[in-house]
């Protein structure tokens, strides 16, 4: 993909936790309507990459361009207001708010693409069609939901911000197979709407079902990148960097 087509582009991205450097000169781009997987074992730097892109780490270096805006030194809320959505692995829903109240917290105004056409607009009604489980419990408190239901709510709350790009951290981790299947369908539906997704994932099967391209991380560096089909066919790379 030509870099001019990228909605989100990082060049030379480095990040630290205290004195420990975690990411090393990473180059990543995500195009419109594209699902890109960040693959790697636990500790490879996948979640740190998402945090560095959004500005959640105090110490980072490199260039991050989102929707033609330089957010390399921006605070996380600035990226969010521009339309960069983030779904953390630990969900972070408001447990003392209802489903509807959680959704309202995430609401932002509709957006347009650079060419002036309307970007996808999400409402609670549309999201309840996408996540029927949530539609059955609009007044339930977040703290009284299962882990899978909370995962859905986190995604739905992020979509209420009408993001251009969603950073999605380990959506299949620790949830029931039926929820994983719903996540697959959700990601494919978002893709048809033109939303782009950068997905952290260890589950190869899940990534194969939804992703167009993949970056494979090892010790905070990109050691392999290709189409998802090429990664699926490359047993040597999968054995070296993805097998447990």
C-alpha positions, -999 to 999 in steps of 0.1 A, spaced: 0 0 0 13 35 -8 18 54 24 -4 82 10 -33 58 14 -27 53 51 -51 67 77 -27 58 104 11 57 99 40 53 123 76 57 113 105 49 136 82 43 166 101 37 198 87 34 234 99 30 269 86 20 303 109 39 326 144 32 315 135 0 297 130 3 259 102 -18 247 97 -8 210 124 -3 185 120 17 153 87 3 142 70 13 109 33 6 106 5 18 83 -32 11 82 -53 20 52 -90 28 49 -113 -2 54 -83 -24 62 -79 -49 90 -42 -52 100 -31 -77 127 -2 -72 151 9 -108 159 34 -121 184 38 -140 216 31 -126 251 56 -98 258 64 -91 221 52 -55 224 18 -57 208 -2 -38 235 26 -14 240 24 -5 203 -12 5 206 -5 26 237 24 43 219 2 51 189 -24 68 211 0 87 232 -6 67 264 31 63 271 50 92 285 83 82 268 80 76 230 99 87 199 91 86 162 64 100 139 27 91 142 4 106 116 -33 101 118 -57 115 92 -29 138 80 -24 152 115 8 148 134 -1 132 168 35 122 177 35 144 208 -3 145 215 -22 134 245 -45 104 242 -77 125 243 -65 144 213 -62 113 192 -96 102 204 -112 134 194 -97 131 159 -113 97 155 -87 72 167 -106 46 188 -90 24 214 -104 -8 229 -80 -19 257 -75 -55 267 -87 -48 302 -120 -33 290 -122 -4 315 -160 0 313 -177 20 340 -191 -7 363 -215 16 381 -231 29 349 -257 11 328 -251 -1 293 -268 29 278 -249 53 301 -216 37 291 -225 42 255 -234 79 261 -200 85 276 -184 75 243 -206 96 220 -189 120 196 -203 140 166 -205 124 131 -174 127 110 -166 130 73 -138 116 52 -113 140 37 -132 140 4 -163 152 22 -183 120 21 -199 109 54 -180 85 76 -198 57 94 -222 70 121 -229 47 151 -260 50 173 -272 28 202 -298 14 179 -272 3 152 -250 -11 179 -278 -31 195 -282 -47 161 -245 -55 159 -245 -67 195 -280 -82 202 -268 -92 237 -264 -56 247 -298 -47 232 -314 -71 257 -298 -54 287 -297 -16 281 -303 -8 318 -279 -34 333 -250 -21 353 -216 -27 337 -204 -45 369 -232 -71 365 -222 -82 330 -201 -112 320 -166 -107 307 -177 -113 271 -206 -88 275 -182 -63 289 -159 -68 260 -188 -61 236 -197 -30 256 -162 -17 253 -162 -21 216 -196 -5 213 -186 24 235 -156 31 213 -178 30 182 -201 56 197 -171 80 190 -175 73 153 -138 64 148 -120 62 115 -96 37 129 -101 13 159 -71 -1 179 -84 -34 192 -63 -52 219 -68 -90 221 -105 -92 215 -106 -130 217 -87 -133 249 -105 -150 278 -140 -149 263 -163 -178 253 -162 -192 218 -197 -178 210 -184 -143 219 -153 -148 197 -175 -157 168 -195 -125 174 -163 -105 175 -153 -119 141 -187 -109 126 -184 -75 142 -149 -68 127 -161 -80 93 -191 -57 95 -169 -27 106 -147 -34 76 -177 -32 52 -186 2 67 -151 15 59 -137 15 94 -101 4 97 -88 -18 125 -54 -25 139 -58 -57 159 -35 -72 185 -40 -109 185 -23 -142 194 -51 -164 181 -39 -172 146 -73 -186 135 -91 -155 147 -66 -133 128 -69 -153 97 -107 -149 96 -106 -111 97 -72 -97 87 -59 -84 54 -23 -80 64 -1 -88 94 30 -75 112 48 -101 134 65 -87 164 94 -101 184 110 -83 213 95 -49 202 106 -51 166 88 -60 134 105 -92 122 80 -101 94 53 -84 75 31 -97 47 -5 -104 36 -24 -125 61 -26 -153 35 12 -153 31 17 -155 69 -8 -184 71 12 -202 44 46 -195 60 51 -223 85 87 -213 93 77 -178 104 47 -191 124 68 -217 142 97 -192 149 76 -163 162 40 -174 170 41 -209 184 41 -214 221 
